[in-house]
Amino acid sequence: MEELVRYMAATLVDHPDQVQVKTVEGPESVIIELSVGADDMGKVIGKQGRIAKSIRAVVKAATAHNEKPVFVEIL
């Protein structure tokens, strides 16, 4: 999942070298933390959060059969 999120974010931003993705696995869920450069934050979030919602929807669909739910946090 990290590679999928990294690929989606890198295609959206101007500085793909600043994209960092980290997975934190908890007892009941998995959290994928996405961080980008300060100038690119708006491009990843989008107007009214539409792009962020789309990224979360793709990850949710890709992990539908996992035992633990997977969430994406944009830092």
Backbone torsions as a table, in degrees:
resi	resn	phi	psi	omega
1	MET	NA	-33.3	179.2
2	GLU	-57.4	-43.5	-178.1
3	GLU	-65.2	-37.8	178.5
4	LEU	-63.6	-47.8	-180.0
5	VAL	-65.0	-41.9	178.8
6	ARG	-61.3	-43.2	-179.5
7	TYR	-64.2	-45.9	-179.5
8	MET	-62.3	-43.6	-178.3
9	ALA	-69.2	-40.6	-177.3
10	ALA	-65.0	-31.1	179.0
11	THR	-75.9	-18.4	-177.8
12	LEU	-89.6	-30.4	-169.4
13	VAL	-95.5	164.9	176.6
14	ASP	-83.0	-25.9	-178.1
15	HIS	-120.6	79.4	-177.1
16	PRO	-65.3	-17.7	178.6
17	ASP	-72.0	-16.2	179.3
18	GLN	-92.1	-0.7	179.8
19	VAL	-76.6	126.4	178.1
20	GLN	-129.0	134.1	179.7
21	VAL	-127.2	133.3	-178.6
22	LYS	-137.0	138.9	178.7
23	THR	-105.6	128.7	176.8
24	VAL	-118.2	116.3	-177.5
25	GLU	-100.9	120.6	178.5
26	GLY	-103.9	-178.3	-178.5
27	PRO	-67.9	-29.1	-175.8
28	GLU	-119.8	-9.5	-178.4
29	SER	-154.7	169.3	176.0
30	VAL	-119.9	130.4	-179.7
31	ILE	-116.2	127.0	176.1
32	ILE	-103.1	116.0	-178.5
33	GLU	-96.1	122.7	-179.9
34	LEU	-112.6	126.6	175.0
35	SER	-129.9	139.4	-179.9
36	VAL	-130.5	173.3	177.4
37	GLY	-64.1	157.3	-176.8
38	ALA	-60.6	-37.3	-178.9
39	ASP	-71.6	-23.0	-176.6
40	ASP	-95.3	-2.1	-176.5
41	MET	-59.2	-41.6	179.9
42	GLY	-64.5	-32.2	-180.0
43	LYS	-71.5	-31.3	179.6
44	VAL	-80.4	-32.8	-179.9
45	ILE	-81.5	-44.8	178.9
46	GLY	79.9	173.5	179.6
47	LYS	-67.1	125.2	-179.3
48	GLN	55.7	25.8	176.0
49	GLY	75.7	17.6	-176.0
50	ARG	-64.9	-42.2	-178.7
51	ILE	-69.7	-40.2	177.5
52	ALA	-61.7	-41.6	177.3
53	LYS	-63.4	-38.1	179.6
54	SER	-66.5	-42.1	177.6
55	ILE	-61.2	-44.6	179.5
56	ARG	-64.1	-37.2	179.9
57	ALA	-66.8	-40.3	179.1
58	VAL	-64.5	-43.7	179.8
59	VAL	-65.6	-40.6	179.0
60	LYS	-62.4	-41.9	179.4
61	ALA	-68.3	-37.8	-178.6
62	ALA	-71.4	-24.4	-177.7
63	THR	-112.0	24.0	-176.2
64	ALA	-62.2	-28.9	-176.8
65	HIS	-94.8	3.3	177.8
66	ASN	-73.2	154.3	177.5
67	GLU	-69.2	-41.9	-178.6
68	LYS	-99.7	141.4	174.9
69	PRO	-68.5	148.3	-179.0
70	VAL	-115.9	129.5	-179.2
71	PHE	-120.2	149.6	177.6
72	VAL	-113.2	124.9	175.3
73	GLU	-112.6	132.1	178.4
74	ILE	-103.0	117.0	-175.6
75	LEU	-102.4	NA	NA
